């Protein structure tokens, strides 16, 4: 097996064309097999196998830097840079990351996980090397999906201004997470028709290269002539207008063609865009036929690509179902996503209400401000974005939504602990970032029934900005408390009798007066809190749960009336502790004349980034597992 002999990029340079073809096939088999077991990003990685081989054969990583945008497509890069032996551990507890990670390898120059940052990072690195006298190469690999992000264009503009020899590889597969939309996607597709010009240009360059004296002395004339030819053959080439040389489009699965082009652009002393066309999911027909489904996927059956289905309804599916019902009864409802209609549950809405659905590409900042414009026009926009990506739009939420009191409903999927994707994707910062914004309503959802009530409240009882958050998890079993009507600032009290009637009775009837404990949690921590509550009841501790339906506003008097009869309270939040609601509530309890007798403990995410692993592992590491909650109670009641 050729793959087993690749311990570093240097080993690639010894292989002939036939061996490279076989290596690409073996790499695909390895990726498919591993992702079928571990889950992960499949289609994007299968699409860049040949591109990764060509890059590592031409450039000298880590002496040269290859910077992967988002880096969810870095699996081939990892395999080729000495991590094949560890590849089976990818995304697992203690294993390698599904994204580039500085601590993992000198070949990974940046920790990446969010889109549109590669050109900025790569340009900064190149500029620093130039100042230090280094002449090594820096390559930024960015997909056409990530190129829809405004940050990418800011970096392109600056790169053209600096006029340094940055190499930007645009991996054009006409996909991000969902199919690309918008004028930029159409623009790149139009550039792919320019092959005739590229063939002519390569012939001219080849002829000029063979006349050293001519090339050396009137290079500026040749450069201007080439610009004029590009203007004639490729009108309005954005990259050329920004000061880049443009090469492409190239077949992204032809290693020889890619290598030839990369060797040429290495010699160009100006910034260059290399436009590469690839097929997402290449080599695995289920992923080729449905690249959206195989972008990020859980374990699956290799023979047919099927994924095991569970009967339990997820929060994403619940939202998907209910926003369609809202759209049916109210024509003002519209929905916006940032290149992830399926992941956020908006795919059904997009099919049913095409004119009221907007996929803005990987442009979260624009999504939020665009929603503000829709709200100004008397529509009721839902902005559905993962918690980790909503971070990118904090300024827009403050300036364009909250300050103007626009009625925009922002729903954040993947809040709290997110399995598999590691540090870059944990949804643990949204509460601290957004709860401090004036005039915002912030809610956490605990079940399917509760979600429907909260969404109705957000639409028809609020007039300003609303945030709702839920986890990448299944909805818990319903209990009558979850259907209590929504009242501003009030949570949901789940009594011990609802948690476990028989245990509640035995605790009450015990000869020794039991300690009474109130577990206060955000909605997405209810499952773990419920397990802890049952453990406590089994150990003779009377226990109820108060679910924080509202993080803002907060009805302190209502909470005091519910909590005043308890001896202890443990506050559990799946967000970072610094700036958390949990710390605020802890302070509130100790200042309240009625509640200050209550002994408290706060459990939240520590001040650190958490590595990849399953949800249970992440929560255990953060001190938020059922066992950790139980132990926190025992410490209080001892």
Secondary structure, DSSP 8 states (H G I E B T S, - for coil): -GGGG-SSHHHHTT--HHHHHHHHHHHHHHHHHHHHHH-EE-HHHHTTHHHHHHHHHHS-TTTSEEEESS-TT-HHHHIIIIIGGGGGGTTSTTS--SS--TTT-TT--S---STT-HHHHHHHHHHHHHHTT----EEEEEETTGGGSHHHHHHHHHHHHHT---EEEEEE-SBSSSB--SHHHHHHHHHTTTHHHHHHHHHHHHHHHT-HHHHHHSHHHHHHHHHHHHHHHSTT-HHHHTT-EEEEEEETT-HHHHHHHHHHHTT-SS-EEEEEE--TTTT-HHHHH-TTTTTEE-SB-TTT--B---SS-BHHHHHHHHHHHHHHH-TTEEEEESS-TTTTT-HHHHHH-GGGEEE--S-HHHHHHHHHHHHHTT-EEEEEEEHHHHGGGHHHIIIIIITTT---EEEEES-B--SSS-GGG-B-SHHHHHTTSTT-EEEE--SHHHHHHHHHHHHHT--S-EEEE--SSB-----GGGGS---TT--EEE-HHHH-HHHHHHHHTSSS---EEEEEEEGGGHHHHHHHHHHHHHTT-EEEEEEESEEES--HHHHHHHHTT-SEEEEEEEEESTT-HHHHHHHHHHHSTTTTTSEEEEEEE-SS---S--HHHHHHHHT-SHHHHHHHHHHHH-
